[in-house]
Amino acid sequence: MIENQYQAEAQQRWPDTFAQSQARLGKLSPIERGQLIEDGNQITRELASMFNAKVAADAPDVQEQIDRHYKWVCNFWTPEHDSYIALGQMYLDDERFTAHYDEFAPGLASFIRDAILRYASSNLV
C-alpha cells in the first residue's frame, strides 16, 4: 500500500472509502504504485507551469490536466460532483495540502480548487 502521513487520519475520517482505496492500491505492484505517485506529481507540475504562465483555470489546457487529475484520484476513490469539489476545497482549507501544492508554486492550491470547480460543474453533473 501507499503509506503516508495522512493514512491514519483518512482511515478514521472516511473508513469505507479508505478501505476501498486500500483494496484498489493493494492490486498494484510496487512499481505501479511508484508510477502512480509520479503521475500525480507530473500532473501537479503541469498545473504549476500553467498557473505560473497565468493560464486561466477554465482554459482548455488546464481543464485537460484537471481531467487527468480526476482520473488519477479515481485510482484511490471515485469522487462525485460534490465530493470532488470538496477535495479541491480541502486543498485550501487544510494547511498541509495548501503547503504541498504551494511548494510547486505559491497560490497553486487555490488555482487547482478553481479548476476543479469548473471541471466538476461541466463534467460531473
Residue pairs with C-beta under 8 A, 6 or more apart in sequence:
1 22
1 25
1 26
1 33
2 25
2 33
2 36
2 37
6 96
10 17
10 18
10 21
11 18
17 77
20 77
21 76
21 77
24 75
24 76
25 33
25 36
25 75
25 76
28 36
36 72
36 75
39 72
40 72
43 65
43 68
43 69
43 72
44 101
44 104
44 108
45 104
46 65
46 68
47 62
47 65
47 66
47 69
47 104
47 108
47 111
47 112
47 115
48 104
48 105
48 108
50 59
50 61
50 62
50 65
51 105
51 107
51 108
51 111
52 105
55 61
55 62
56 62
57 111
57 114
57 115
57 117
57 118
58 114
58 115
58 118
62 115
63 115
63 118
63 119
63 122
65 115
66 112
66 115
66 116
66 118
66 119
67 119
67 123
69 112
69 116
70 79
70 84
70 119
70 123
70 124
73 79
73 84
73 87
79 86
79 87
79 124
80 124
81 120
81 121
81 124
81 125
84 116
84 119
84 120
84 124
85 116
85 117
85 120
87 116
88 112
88 113
88 114
88 115
88 116
88 117
88 120
89 113
90 97
91 97
91 98
91 101
91 109
91 112
91 113
92 98
92 109
92 110
92 113
97 109
98 109
100 109
101 108
101 109
101 112
102 108
102 109
105 111
